Amino acid sequence: MNGKPLDSEERLTTAFNANYKKIKNKRIEEITEDDVRKVRYDLLSRGRAAKTVCLYISQLRTYSFFARDELKLNPQEVYWKGLIPKEKELPKTTERLTKKQMSSLIEALNDETPQVRNLWMLAIFTGMRKSELFRLKWEHIKWEKGHVEIVQPKSKRPMKS
């Protein structure tokens, strides 16, 4: 937990109760795949990174396998592969700018030409990728609605920003 070993039952209990709120009162044999999905959703909705959620779900899988193999309990079948993405499927971590760094960037953009400044500001405030920005045409801008249509996004479906 936070890079420190869970060396006491109290710390383990605290960590378990904090991260597995949806199932903390259930026995391992009572935990269903739906319960694991709820835990996953709860962790993601509380802002946990995908890799962190993956680690917590993997930990649940380890508990389940230990209960089955060592304690001879009968946990419910869970399709773990559907809940735990492979490492290469996880999103790459991107570095986020601090408020001070963002202020410095915006201040530095004031010294640029209006075209460069506007392009960067559009990227900053919409989160558009470079390739999406460079594909923009005037007809993709919906002035009356305040939308920008993103053509050929990485997600392969049309989006509006």
Secondary structure, 3 states (H helix, E strand, C coil): CCCCCCCCHHHHHHHHHHHCCCCCCCCHHHCCHHHHHHHHHHHHHCCCCHHHHHHHHHHHHHHHHHHHHCCCCCCCCCCHHHHCCCHHHCCCCCCCCCHHHHHHHHHHHCCCCHHHHHHHHHHHHHCCCHHHHHCCCHHHEECCCCEEEECCCCCCCCEEC
